[in-house]
Every structure is written in C-alpha cells, then in structure tokens.
Amino acid sequence: MVNDWSVDFQNAPDPDILDLVPGFLNNREKELAELRAWIEASDFNSLARWGHSVKGISAPYGFPSLGRLAAQFEQHAKEKQSIELTETLRVIESYLAEANKHYVG
C-alpha cells in the first residue's frame, strides 16, 4: 500500500488541541493489542466500532489519513475480512509510528 502521510504531518493540528495530540496517539497505540486480539477472536463488531470511532475523531486531531485507514478497517470488519483487517492494521501501526516520531519524538 502506497502512502503519503507527510501531508498529515506538515499540516499541524489546531493549536488549541496540539497539546492533546500525544495523548491521542498514545491511546491509539494502547488499542493495537486489543485490535489484534479482536481479529484473532473474529470479533468483527468490536473491530467495526473501533474503525468507526477512529474514523470520526482522527481528522480534528490533524490525521485525515488515519481517518481514511480507519474507514477501510471498519469496512473490512463489516465484511468479515480477517486478512484485510490484519493488513490494514499493519499500515495503521506504521502510520502511528510515523506520527509518534513527528509529534512525540
């Protein structure tokens, strides 16, 4: 999957929430283990809810690409596509790693 996340990282989030970005990213990182467990358990409802939630909250924090990935994740969960969920989760993990390098250090 080709990505150009640099656009997300060039456009800083709203200054009013910039201090909240590390916490936002930390929360997403903490959720990764749970997402892997849900994929393993085929808990597609929980996976879809997570995707829907993150899809909605990512853009205001300055991460529209994460929102698009979460939308894909949600769709894969609704379609019960475990392989695609695993692949998309890997991309989300990579995205979060890059975001952390940029915002957290």
C-alpha positions as CSV (number, residue, x, y, z in Angstrom):
1,M,0.0,0.0,0.0
2,V,1.5,3.3,-1.1
3,N,1.1,6.2,1.3
4,D,1.9,9.8,1.6
5,W,1.4,10.6,5.2
6,S,3.8,13.6,5.1
7,V,0.9,15.8,4.2
8,D,-0.7,15.0,7.5
9,F,2.5,15.8,9.4
10,Q,3.1,19.1,7.5
11,N,-0.3,20.5,8.5
12,A,-0.2,21.0,12.2
13,P,-3.4,20.3,14.2
14,D,-5.3,23.2,15.6
15,P,-3.2,25.0,18.2
16,D,-6.0,24.6,20.7
17,I,-5.6,20.8,20.6
18,L,-1.9,20.4,19.8
19,D,-1.2,19.5,23.4
20,L,-3.7,16.7,23.2
21,V,-2.1,15.0,20.2
22,P,0.5,12.9,22.1
23,G,-2.4,11.6,24.3
24,F,-4.5,10.8,21.2
25,L,-1.6,8.9,19.6
26,N,-0.8,7.1,22.9
27,N,-4.4,6.0,23.2
28,R,-4.4,4.6,19.6
29,E,-1.1,2.7,20.4
30,K,-2.6,1.2,23.5
31,E,-5.5,-0.1,21.4
32,L,-3.3,-2.1,19.0
33,A,-3.0,-5.2,21.2
34,E,-6.8,-5.2,21.7
35,L,-7.3,-4.9,18.0
36,R,-5.0,-7.9,17.3
37,A,-7.0,-9.9,19.9
38,W,-10.3,-9.0,18.3
39,I,-9.0,-10.0,14.9
40,E,-7.8,-13.3,16.4
41,A,-11.2,-13.8,18.0
42,S,-13.1,-12.7,14.9
43,D,-14.9,-10.0,17.0
44,F,-16.0,-8.1,13.9
45,N,-18.5,-6.0,15.8
46,S,-15.8,-4.5,18.1
47,L,-13.5,-4.0,15.2
48,A,-16.1,-2.2,13.2
49,R,-16.9,0.0,16.2
50,W,-13.3,0.9,16.7
51,G,-12.9,1.8,13.0
52,H,-16.0,3.9,13.0
53,S,-14.9,5.8,16.2
54,V,-11.3,6.5,15.0
55,K,-12.6,7.4,11.5
56,G,-14.6,10.2,13.2
57,I,-12.0,11.6,15.6
58,S,-8.9,11.5,13.5
59,A,-9.3,14.5,11.2
60,P,-9.9,17.0,14.0
61,Y,-6.5,16.0,15.5
62,G,-4.9,16.6,12.2
63,F,-4.7,12.9,11.0
64,P,-7.1,12.6,8.0
65,S,-5.0,9.7,6.6
66,L,-5.6,7.8,9.8
67,G,-9.3,8.5,9.4
68,R,-9.3,7.0,5.9
69,L,-7.4,3.9,7.2
70,A,-9.9,3.6,10.0
71,A,-12.8,3.8,7.4
72,Q,-11.1,0.9,5.4
73,F,-10.7,-1.0,8.7
74,E,-14.4,-0.5,9.5
75,Q,-15.4,-1.7,6.1
76,H,-13.2,-4.8,6.3
77,A,-14.7,-5.6,9.7
78,K,-18.3,-5.3,8.4
79,E,-17.3,-7.6,5.5
80,K,-15.6,-10.0,8.0
81,Q,-12.3,-9.9,6.1
82,S,-9.7,-11.0,8.6
83,I,-6.8,-11.0,6.2
84,E,-7.6,-7.4,5.1
85,L,-8.1,-6.4,8.7
86,T,-4.6,-7.7,9.6
87,E,-3.0,-5.9,6.6
88,T,-4.8,-2.6,7.3
89,L,-3.8,-2.9,11.0
90,R,-0.1,-3.2,9.9
91,V,-0.5,0.0,7.9
92,I,-2.2,1.7,10.9
93,E,0.7,0.6,13.1
94,S,3.2,2.1,10.6
95,Y,1.2,5.3,10.4
96,L,1.1,5.7,14.2
97,A,4.9,5.0,14.4
98,E,5.5,7.9,12.0
99,A,3.1,10.2,13.7
100,N,4.8,9.4,17.1
101,K,8.2,10.3,15.6
102,H,6.8,13.6,14.3
103,Y,4.8,14.7,17.4
104,V,6.1,12.8,20.4
105,G,9.8,12.4,19.4
